Amino acid sequence: MMNDGAFVIERTFNAPVAAVWKAITDKDEMKKWYFDLPDFRAEVGFEFHFSGGPEDRVYRHVCTITEVVVGQQLTYSWRYEGYEGVSYVTFELFAEDGKTRVKLTHAGLETFPANNPDFARGSFEMGWTDIIGRSLKGYLKRE
């Protein structure tokens, strides 16, 4: 897995690692801040799907869990049905004085079709910044 051009975002949350881990691995919690997934299990080989994108262009996301270190790291592939390319999303959790630093890396963005602006790096930067910086943060504040 190459990290050339990978997008990385880090945020520290005023929540213990266990709460953040639950937020990123429990489908009932995930739907409160991420996507409403029909099913999700933090198990290597588990495949999950969801739809998202602009209202006029909805994409079916197909993801497969590739690595799990409970309480520390979750990695899954991220591709779009009917399109070339596969990328990898990694959540890494670090305990820091009762808080949790989350490092999200989305690698392989360069494998997606270059002629589709929805797959451009800037689109992922905006999306993850909103998801991690606003949605996850808001969710953890409510817990």
N, C-alpha and C positions, 0 to 999 in steps of 0.2 A: 504494500500500500504506500503510494507516494504522497508526500505532504506538500509537494510543489503547489503553490497557489491555494493551500488549504485556508479556510476561514476559521479563525479562532476567536472566541469571546470568553471572557472570564468575568464572573460576578461573585461577590461574597454576600451570603444571606445570613440573617440573624435567626438561624434555625440549626438544630443538630443534624448530623449526617443522616441519621435514621429517618428523619422527616423528609429530607431531600431525596433520599433513596426511594422512599415510598412514593413520593411525588412523581418520580421518573419511571417507576416500574409497576405501579398498581393502576390497572385500567380505569377503575372508578375514580381515582384521584386525578389521573392524567386528563380525563375529559373536562375537568374543572379549569385547566390552564393550557392544555396542549391540543390534542385532537380526540374526538370521541371514537375510540377504536372498538370494533366489535369484540375483539379479544386481544389480550396481550399477556405474555408470560416471559419473564427474564430468564429464558433458557436458550442455550446455544442451539441453533437450527430452527427456532420458532419463527414462523413467517406471519407478518401482519400487514394489513392493507388499510389505506384510508384515501379519501378524495379531498383535494384542495386545489387552490389556485384562484385566479380571477374568475368572477362570476360567468364570464362568457367563454372561459377556457378552463374547465375543471380537469385535473390530471389525477389518474389513479396511481397512488404511490404504492410500491411493493417493497417491503423491507424484510430482512432476515437477520435475526440476532446472530452475531459472530463471536462475541466475547462477553463474558460476565464474570466480574470479580465482585461478589456481593458487598455492598456498602462502599465500593471504591470506583468501579468502572463498568460501563455498559456501552457496547459498540454494536451497531447494526448497519447493514447495507441499506442504501436508499437509491431506488431507481424508479423510473416512470414507465408504466406499461405502454408498449408501442414505440418507445424511443430508445436510442442507443445511450450507452453510458451507465456506469454504476459508481456511486460514491459511498462514503462511509461516515456515519455520525458517531462520535465518541463523547460520552459524558464521563468526566473524571471528577471525583469528589475528594476534597481535602478538608479534614477537620482542623480548624484554627480557632483556639480559645472559645469553644462553645458555638462557634459559627461554622459555616460550611462555604468553602470556595469551590465554585463549579467552573470547570474548564470544559467548554464545548468546542470540539474540532469537527469541521465538516470538510473532509478531504475527498479529492477525486472530482471536484466540480468541473475540471477541464475536460472530463470524458463525455460531458453532455453536449448535445448539438449546439455549436457556436452561433448558429443563425436564429436561435430562439431566445428572445430577451427574457422570457420567464425563467430560463436556466442560467442566466448571467450571474456572475459572482455578486454583483450589487443587489440582485434580487434576494439572494440567500442572506447577505449581510443585513438587509432591512428586515427580513423575516425572522432570523434568529435573534437580532437585537430586540425586536418586539417580543418574541416568545420568551426569551430568557430575561431580558431587562425589564419587561413590564408584566407579562402574564405570570411567569413563575414567581417573580418577586411578589406580586399581589396575592397570589395563592398562598405563599408561605407566610405572609403577614397575617392572613386570616386564621391560620392554624393555631 
